[in-house]
Amino acid sequence: MARDLKYFMRDREEQIITVPGPATFVDENGEVIELEVRVLSNAEIQKINNNYRKRSIATDKKGQPYIANGEVVYKTEKDSAKAARHIIAEALVYPNLKDEEMMEFYKCVDFTDMPQLVFSRADEYAQVTRAVFTALGLIDGVPDEAVIGEIKN
């Protein structure tokens, strides 16, 4: 019996998910502003994470490389916080954290700093991070109305 592979051939259409923003961001009617999150592919997320990973030869205090089992030992350093901010800035469609006018308003030159500047309160930043990472499937959570809004295609 031949198995049909069409089930694994997905449409490559970009998916945008709406999520409620922090309660501190309201429109002129007092309604909480909804954020729009672009669902990033695993490859995009991996590429961002790899950009904040640095691998180098591990050395002792004299600068001599460590050797174990006849091979040089490497150390890996990661800036996970900056990678997370980059993922958030890349995924958010609204607000667009890479917008030049917005970056100028916050006097920011690196868009990866924008999530912390726009969502400057700890509770705001935590809510946005949780909502974006849930939408991207990076953290577990059952999507409900409090976390994930409707899906736009």
GUTOR-8292 format. One record per atom (N, C-alpha, C): residue number from 1; chain; atom name; x, y, z. Coordinates in Angstrom, 1 decimal. Example, Ala and Ser with C-alpha at 12.3 -4.5 7.8 and 13.67 -1.06 7.14 Angstrom:
 pator doti miro      X      Y      Z
     1    A    N   13.2   -5.7    7.8
     1    A   CA   12.3   -4.5    7.8
     1    A    C   13.2   -3.3    7.8
     2    A    N   12.8   -2.2    7.1
     2    A   CA   13.7   -1.1    7.1
     2    A    C   12.9    0.0    7.9
***
This chain:
 pator doti miro      X      Y      Z
     1    A    N    0.8   -1.2    0.0
     1    A   CA    0.0    0.0    0.0
     1    A    C    0.9    1.2    0.0
     2    A    N    0.7    2.1   -1.0
     2    A   CA    1.5    3.3   -1.1
     2    A    C    1.0    4.4   -0.2
     3    A    N    1.8    5.1    0.4
     3    A   CA    1.4    6.2    1.3
     3    A    C    1.4    7.5    0.5
     4    A    N    0.5    8.3    0.7
     4    A   CA    0.4    9.6    0.0
     4    A    C    1.2   10.6    0.8
     5    A    N    2.1   11.3    0.1
     5    A   CA    2.9   12.3    0.8
     5    A    C    2.3   13.7    0.7
     6    A    N    1.2   13.9    0.1
     6    A   CA    0.6   15.2    0.0
     6    A    C    0.2   15.8    1.3
     7    A    N    0.0   14.9    2.3
     7    A   CA   -0.3   15.4    3.7
     7    A    C    0.8   16.2    4.3
     8    A    N    2.0   16.0    3.8
     8    A   CA    3.2   16.7    4.3
     8    A    C    3.6   17.9    3.4
     9    A    N    2.9   18.2    2.4
     9    A   CA    3.2   19.3    1.5
     9    A    C    2.3   20.5    1.9
    10    A    N    2.8   21.3    2.7
    10    A   CA    2.1   22.4    3.2
    10    A    C    2.2   23.6    2.4
    11    A    N    1.1   24.4    2.5
    11    A   CA    1.1   25.7    1.8
    11    A    C    2.2   26.6    2.5
    12    A    N    2.9   27.3    1.8
    12    A   CA    4.0   28.2    2.4
    12    A    C    3.5   29.6    2.7
    13    A    N    2.2   29.8    2.8
    13    A   CA    1.7   31.1    3.0
    13    A    C    2.0   31.5    4.5
    14    A    N    2.4   32.8    4.6
    14    A   CA    2.8   33.4    5.8
    14    A    C    1.5   33.4    6.8
    15    A    N    1.7   33.1    8.0
    15    A   CA    0.6   33.0    9.0
    15    A    C    0.8   34.1   10.0
    16    A    N   -0.2   34.9   10.2
    16    A   CA   -0.2   36.0   11.2
    16    A    C   -1.2   35.7   12.3
    17    A    N   -0.8   35.7   13.5
    17    A   CA   -1.7   35.4   14.6
    17    A    C   -1.8   36.7   15.5
    18    A    N   -3.1   37.0   15.9
    18    A   CA   -3.3   38.2   16.7
    18    A    C   -3.3   37.7   18.2
    19    A    N   -2.6   38.5   19.0
    19    A   CA   -2.6   38.2   20.5
    19    A    C   -2.9   39.5   21.2
    20    A    N   -3.5   39.4   22.4
    20    A   CA   -3.8   40.6   23.1
    20    A    C   -2.5   41.2   23.6
    21    A    N   -2.3   42.5   23.5
    21    A   CA   -1.2   43.2   24.0
    21    A    C   -1.3   43.5   25.5
    22    A    N   -0.3   44.0   26.1
    22    A   CA   -0.4   44.4   27.5
    22    A    C   -1.5   45.4   27.8
    23    A    N   -2.1   45.3   29.0
    23    A   CA   -3.2   46.1   29.3
    23    A    C   -2.8   47.6   29.4
    24    A    N   -1.6   47.9   29.4
    24    A   CA   -1.1   49.3   29.5
    24    A    C   -1.1   50.0   28.1
    25    A    N   -1.4   49.2   27.0
    25    A   CA   -1.4   49.8   25.7
    25    A    C   -2.9   49.7   25.2
    26    A    N   -3.6   50.9   25.2
    26    A   CA   -5.0   50.9   24.9
    26    A    C   -5.2   52.0   23.8
    27    A    N   -6.2   51.8   23.0
    27    A   CA   -6.5   52.8   21.9
    27    A    C   -7.4   53.9   22.5
    28    A    N   -7.9   54.8   21.6
    28    A   CA   -8.6   55.9   22.1
    28    A    C  -10.0   55.6   22.7
    29    A    N  -10.4   54.3   22.5
    29    A   CA  -11.7   53.9   23.1
    29    A    C  -11.4   53.1   24.4
    30    A    N  -10.2   53.0   24.8
    30    A   CA   -9.9   52.2   26.0
    30    A    C   -9.7   50.7   25.8
    31    A    N   -9.7   50.3   24.6
    31    A   CA   -9.6   48.9   24.3
    31    A    C   -8.1   48.5   24.2
    32    A    N   -7.8   47.3   24.7
    32    A   CA   -6.4   46.8   24.7
    32    A    C   -6.0   46.6   23.2
    33    A    N   -4.8   47.1   22.8
    33    A   CA   -4.3   46.9   21.5
    33    A    C   -3.9   45.5   21.3
    34    A    N   -4.3   44.9   20.1
    34    A   CA   -3.9   43.6   19.8
    34    A    C   -2.6   43.6   19.0
    35    A    N   -1.7   42.7   19.3
    35    A   CA   -0.4   42.6   18.6
    35    A    C   -0.6   41.6   17.5
    36    A    N    0.2   41.7   16.4
    36    A   CA    0.1   40.7   15.3
    36    A    C    1.5   40.1   15.3
    37    A    N    1.5   38.7   15.3
    37    A   CA    2.7   37.9   15.3
    37    A    C    2.8   37.1   14.1
    38    A    N    3.9   37.2   13.3
    38    A   CA    4.2   36.4   12.2
    38    A    C    4.8   35.1   12.7
    39    A    N    4.2   34.0   12.3
    39    A   CA    4.8   32.7   12.7
    39    A    C    6.1   32.4   11.9
    40    A    N    7.2   32.4   12.6
    40    A   CA    8.5   32.2   12.0
    40    A    C    8.7   30.7   11.8
    41    A    N    9.4   30.3   10.8
    41    A   CA    9.7   28.9   10.6
    41    A    C   10.8   28.5   11.6
    42    A    N   10.9   27.2   11.8
    42    A   CA   12.0   26.6   12.6
    42    A    C   13.3   27.1   12.1
    43    A    N   13.5   27.1   10.8
    43    A   CA   14.8   27.5   10.2
    43    A    C   15.1   28.9   10.5
    44    A    N   14.1   29.8   10.5
    44    A   CA   14.4   31.2   10.8
    44    A    C   14.8   31.4   12.3
    45    A    N   14.1   30.7   13.1
    45    A   CA   14.4   30.7   14.6
    45    A    C   15.8   30.2   14.8
    46    A    N   16.1   29.1   14.2
    46    A   CA   17.4   28.5   14.4
    46    A    C   18.5   29.4   13.9
    47    A    N   18.3   30.1   12.7
    47    A   CA   19.3   31.0   12.2
    47    A    C   19.5   32.2   13.2
    48    A    N   18.4   32.7   13.7
    48    A   CA   18.6   33.8   14.7
    48    A    C   19.4   33.3   15.9
    49    A    N   19.0   32.1   16.5
    49    A   CA   19.7   31.6   17.6
    49    A    C   21.2   31.4   17.3
    50    A    N   21.5   30.9   16.1
    50    A   CA   22.9   30.6   15.7
    50    A    C   23.7   31.9   15.6
    51    A    N   23.1   33.0   15.3
    51    A   CA   23.8   34.3   15.2
    51    A    C   24.3   34.8   16.5
    52    A    N   23.7   34.3   17.6
    52    A   CA   24.1   34.7   19.0
    52    A    C   24.8   33.6   19.7
    53    A    N   25.4   32.7   19.0
    53    A   CA   26.2   31.6   19.5
    53    A    C   27.6   31.7   19.0
    54    A    N   28.6   31.7   19.9
    54    A   CA   30.0   31.9   19.5
    54    A    C   30.8   30.7   20.0
    55    A    N   31.5   30.0   19.1
    55    A   CA   32.3   28.9   19.5
    55    A    C   33.8   29.2   19.4
    56    A    N   34.5   29.0   20.4
    56    A   CA   36.0   29.3   20.4
    56    A    C   36.7   28.2   21.2
    57    A    N   38.0   28.2   21.0
    57    A   CA   38.9   27.2   21.7
    57    A    C   39.0   27.6   23.1
    58    A    N   38.8   26.6   24.0
    58    A   CA   38.9   26.9   25.5
    58    A    C   40.4   26.9   25.8
    59    A    N   40.8   27.9   26.5
    59    A   CA   42.2   28.1   26.9
    59    A    C   42.3   28.2   28.4
    60    A    N   43.5   27.9   28.9
    60    A   CA   43.8   28.1   30.3
    60    A    C   44.3   29.5   30.6
    61    A    N   44.7   29.9   31.8
    61    A   CA   45.1   31.2   32.1
    61    A    C   46.3   31.7   31.3
    62    A    N   47.1   30.8   30.9
    62    A   CA   48.3   31.1   30.1
    62    A    C   48.0   31.2   28.6
    63    A    N   46.8   31.0   28.2
    63    A   CA   46.4   31.0   26.8
    63    A    C   46.6   29.7   26.0
    64    A    N   47.0   28.7   26.7
    64    A   CA   47.2   27.4   26.1
    64    A    C   45.9   26.7   26.0
    65    A    N   45.6   26.1   24.8
    65    A   CA   44.4   25.4   24.6
    65    A    C   44.3   24.1   25.5
    66    A    N   43.1   23.9   25.9
    66    A   CA   42.8   22.6   26.7
    66    A    C   42.7   21.5   25.7
    67    A    N   43.3   20.3   26.1
    67    A   CA   43.2   19.1   25.2
    67    A    C   42.6   18.0   26.0
    68    A    N   41.6   17.3   25.4
    68    A   CA   41.0   16.2   26.1
    68    A    C   40.9   15.1   25.1
    69    A    N   41.4   13.9   25.5
    69    A   CA   41.4   12.7   24.6
    69    A    C   42.1   13.0   23.2
    70    A    N   43.2   13.9   23.3
    70    A   CA   43.9   14.2   22.1
    70    A    C   43.3   15.2   21.2
    71    A    N   42.2   15.8   21.6
    71    A   CA   41.5   16.8   20.8
    71    A    C   41.3   18.1   21.5
    72    A    N   41.3   19.2   20.8
    72    A   CA   41.1   20.5   21.4
    72    A    C   39.7   20.7   21.9
    73    A    N   39.6   21.3   23.1
    73    A   CA   38.3   21.5   23.7
    73    A    C   37.8   22.9   23.3
    74    A    N   36.5   22.9   22.9
    74    A   CA   35.9   24.2   22.5
    74    A    C   34.9   24.6   23.6
    75    A    N   34.7   25.9   23.7
    75    A   CA   33.7   26.4   24.6
    75    A    C   32.7   27.2   23.7
    76    A    N   31.4   27.1   24.1
    76    A   CA   30.3   27.8   23.4
    76    A    C   29.7   28.8   24.3
    77    A    N   29.6   30.0   23.8
    77    A   CA   29.0   31.1   24.5
    77    A    C   27.7   31.5   23.8
    78    A    N   26.6   31.7   24.5
    78    A   CA   25.4   32.1   23.9
    78    A    C   24.8   33.4   24.6
    79    A    N   24.2   34.2   23.8
    79    A   CA   23.5   35.4   24.3
    79    A    C   22.0   35.1   24.1
    80    A    N   21.5   34.3   24.9
    80    A   CA   20.1   33.9   24.8
    80    A    C   19.1   35.0   24.9
    81    A    N   19.4   36.0   25.8
    81    A   CA   18.5   37.1   26.0
    81    A    C   18.4   37.9   24.7
    82    A    N   19.5   38.2   24.1
    82    A   CA   19.5   39.0   22.9
    82    A    C   18.9   38.2   21.7
    83    A    N   19.1   36.9   21.7
    83    A   CA   18.5   36.1   20.7
    83    A    C   16.9   36.1   20.8
    84    A    N   16.5   36.0   22.1
    84    A   CA   15.0   36.1   22.3
    84    A    C   14.4   37.4   21.9
    85    A    N   15.2   38.5   22.2
    85    A   CA   14.7   39.9   21.8
    85    A    C   14.6   39.9   20.2
    86    A    N   15.6   39.4   19.6
    86    A   CA   15.7   39.4   18.1
    86    A    C   14.5   38.6   17.6
    87    A    N   14.2   37.4   18.1
    87    A   CA   13.0   36.6   17.7
    87    A    C   11.7   37.4   17.9
    88    A    N   11.6   38.1   19.0
    88    A   CA   10.4   38.9   19.3
    88    A    C   10.3   40.0   18.2
    89    A    N   11.4   40.7   18.0
    89    A   CA   11.3   41.9   17.0
    89    A    C   11.1   41.4   15.6
    90    A    N   11.6   40.2   15.3
    90    A   CA   11.4   39.6   13.9
    90    A    C    9.9   39.1   13.8
    91    A    N    9.4   38.6   14.8
    91    A   CA    8.0   38.0   14.7
    91    A    C    6.9   39.1   14.8
    92    A    N    7.1   40.1   15.6
    92    A   CA    6.1   41.1   15.7
    92    A    C    5.9   41.9   14.4
    93    A    N    4.7   41.8   13.9
    93    A   CA    4.3   42.6   12.7
    93    A    C    3.7   43.9   13.1
    94    A    N    2.9   43.9   14.2
    94    A   CA    2.3   45.1   14.7
    94    A    C    2.4   45.0   16.2
    95    A    N    3.2   45.9   16.9
    95    A   CA    3.9   46.9   16.2
    95    A    C    5.2   46.4   15.6
    96    A    N    5.6   47.1   14.5
    96    A   CA    6.8   46.8   13.8
    96    A    C    7.9   47.4   14.5
    97    A    N    8.7   46.6   15.2
    97    A   CA    9.8   47.1   16.1
    97    A    C   11.0   47.5   15.3
    98    A    N   11.0   47.2   14.0
    98    A   CA   12.1   47.6   13.1
    98    A    C   11.8   48.9   12.3
    99    A    N   10.6   49.5   12.6
    99    A   CA   10.2   50.8   11.9
    99    A    C   11.2   51.9   12.3
   100    A    N   11.7   52.6   11.3
   100    A   CA   12.6   53.7   11.5
   100    A    C   12.1   54.8   12.4
   101    A    N   10.9   55.2   12.2
   101    A   CA   10.3   56.3   13.0
   101    A    C   10.2   55.8   14.5
   102    A    N    9.8   54.6   14.7
   102    A   CA    9.7   54.1   16.1
   102    A    C   11.0   54.0   16.7
   103    A    N   12.0   53.5   16.0
   103    A   CA   13.4   53.4   16.5
   103    A    C   13.9   54.7   16.8
   104    A    N   13.7   55.7   16.0
   104    A   CA   14.1   57.1   16.2
   104    A    C   13.5   57.7   17.5
   105    A    N   12.2   57.4   17.7
   105    A   CA   11.5   57.9   18.8
   105    A    C   12.1   57.4   20.1
   106    A    N   12.5   56.1   20.1
   106    A   CA   13.1   55.5   21.3
   106    A    C   14.7   55.7   21.3
   107    A    N   15.2   56.4   20.4
   107    A   CA   16.6   56.6   20.3
   107    A    C   17.4   55.3   20.3
   108    A    N   17.0   54.4   19.4
   108    A   CA   17.5   53.1   19.4
   108    A    C   18.2   52.8   18.0
   109    A    N   19.4   52.2   18.0
   109    A   CA   20.0   51.9   16.7
   109    A    C   20.0   50.4   16.4
   110    A    N   19.8   49.6   17.4
   110    A   CA   19.7   48.1   17.2
   110    A    C   18.3   47.6   17.5
   111    A    N   17.6   47.1   16.5
   111    A   CA   16.2   46.7   16.7
   111    A    C   16.1   45.6   17.7
   112    A    N   17.1   44.9   18.1
   112    A   CA   17.0   43.9   19.1
   112    A    C   16.8   44.5   20.5
   113    A    N   17.1   45.8   20.6
   113    A   CA   16.8   46.4   21.9
   113    A    C   15.4   46.9   22.0
   114    A    N   14.7   47.0   20.9
   114    A   CA   13.3   47.6   20.8
   114    A    C   12.3   46.9   21.7
   115    A    N   12.3   45.5   21.8
   115    A   CA   11.3   44.9   22.7
   115    A    C   11.4   45.4   24.2
   116    A    N   12.6   45.6   24.6
   116    A   CA   12.8   46.1   26.0
   116    A    C   12.4   47.6   26.1
   117    A    N   12.6   48.4   25.1
   117    A   CA   12.3   49.8   25.1
   117    A    C   10.8   50.0   25.0
   118    A    N   10.1   49.4   24.1
   118    A   CA    8.7   49.5   23.9
   118    A    C    7.9   48.9   25.0
   119    A    N    8.2   47.7   25.4
   119    A   CA    7.6   47.0   26.5
   119    A    C    8.5   47.1   27.8
   120    A    N    8.7   48.3   28.3
   120    A   CA    9.7   48.6   29.3
   120    A    C    9.4   48.1   30.7
   121    A    N    8.1   47.9   31.0
   121    A   CA    7.8   47.3   32.3
   121    A    C    8.0   45.8   32.3
   122    A    N    8.4   45.3   33.4
   122    A   CA    8.7   43.8   33.5
   122    A    C    7.5   43.0   33.1
   123    A    N    6.3   43.4   33.6
   123    A   CA    5.1   42.6   33.3
   123    A    C    4.7   42.7   31.8
   124    A    N    4.9   43.9   31.2
   124    A   CA    4.6   44.0   29.8
   124    A    C    5.5   43.1   28.9
   125    A    N    6.8   43.2   29.2
   125    A   CA    7.8   42.4   28.5
   125    A    C    7.5   40.9   28.6
   126    A    N    7.2   40.5   29.9
   126    A   CA    6.9   39.1   30.1
   126    A    C    5.7   38.6   29.4
   127    A    N    4.6   39.4   29.3
   127    A   CA    3.4   39.1   28.6
   127    A    C    3.7   39.0   27.1
   128    A    N    4.4   39.9   26.6
   128    A   CA    4.7   39.9   25.1
   128    A    C    5.5   38.7   24.8
   129    A    N    6.6   38.5   25.6
   129    A   CA    7.5   37.3   25.3
   129    A    C    6.7   36.0   25.4
   130    A    N    5.8   35.9   26.4
   130    A   CA    5.0   34.6   26.5
   130    A    C    4.1   34.5   25.4
   131    A    N    3.4   35.6   25.0
   131    A   CA    2.5   35.5   23.8
   131    A    C    3.2   35.1   22.5
   132    A    N    4.3   35.8   22.2
   132    A   CA    5.0   35.6   21.0
   132    A    C    5.6   34.2   21.0
   133    A    N    6.2   33.7   22.1
   133    A   CA    6.8   32.4   22.1
   133    A    C    5.8   31.3   22.0
   134    A    N    4.6   31.5   22.6
   134    A   CA    3.5   30.6   22.5
   134    A    C    3.0   30.5   21.1
   135    A    N    2.9   31.6   20.4
   135    A   CA    2.4   31.7   19.0
   135    A    C    3.4   31.0   18.1
   136    A    N    4.7   31.1   18.4
   136    A   CA    5.7   30.4   17.6
   136    A    C    5.9   29.0   18.0
   137    A    N    5.3   28.5   19.1
   137    A   CA    5.5   27.1   19.5
   137    A    C    6.8   26.9   20.2
   138    A    N    7.4   27.9   20.7
   138    A   CA    8.7   27.8   21.5
   138    A    C    8.5   27.4   22.9
   139    A    N    7.3   27.7   23.5
   139    A   CA    7.0   27.3   24.8
   139    A    C    5.6   26.6   24.8
   140    A    N    5.5   25.7   25.8
   140    A   CA    4.2   25.0   25.8
   140    A    C    3.1   25.8   26.4
   141    A    N    2.0   25.6   26.0
   141    A   CA    0.8   26.3   26.6
   141    A    C   -0.4   26.0   25.7
   142    A    N   -1.5   25.8   26.2
   142    A   CA   -2.7   25.6   25.4
   142    A    C   -3.2   26.9   25.0
   143    A    N   -3.1   27.2   23.7
   143    A   CA   -3.6   28.5   23.2
   143    A    C   -5.1   28.7   23.5
   144    A    N   -5.4   29.8   24.2
   144    A   CA   -6.8   30.1   24.5
   144    A    C   -6.9   31.6   24.2
   145    A    N   -8.1   32.1   24.5
   145    A   CA   -8.4   33.5   24.2
   145    A    C   -7.5   34.5   24.9
   146    A    N   -7.0   34.0   26.1
   146    A   CA   -6.2   34.9   26.9
   146    A    C   -4.8   35.0   26.3
   147    A    N   -4.4   34.0   25.6
   147    A   CA   -3.0   34.0   25.0
   147    A    C   -3.0   34.2   23.5
   148    A    N   -3.8   33.4   22.8
   148    A   CA   -3.8   33.5   21.4
   148    A    C   -5.1   33.9   20.9
   149    A    N   -5.2   34.9   20.0
   149    A   CA   -6.4   35.3   19.4
   149    A    C   -6.7   34.5   18.2
   150    A    N   -7.4   35.1   17.3
   150    A   CA   -7.8   34.4   16.0
   150    A    C   -6.6   34.4   15.1
   151    A    N   -6.6   33.4   14.2
   151    A   CA   -5.5   33.2   13.3
   151    A    C   -5.9   33.9   12.0
   152    A    N   -5.1   34.7   11.4
   152    A   CA   -5.3   35.4   10.1
   152    A    C   -4.5   34.7    9.1
   153    A    N   -5.1   34.4    7.9
   153    A   CA   -4.3   33.9    6.8
   153    A    C   -4.2   34.9    5.7
***
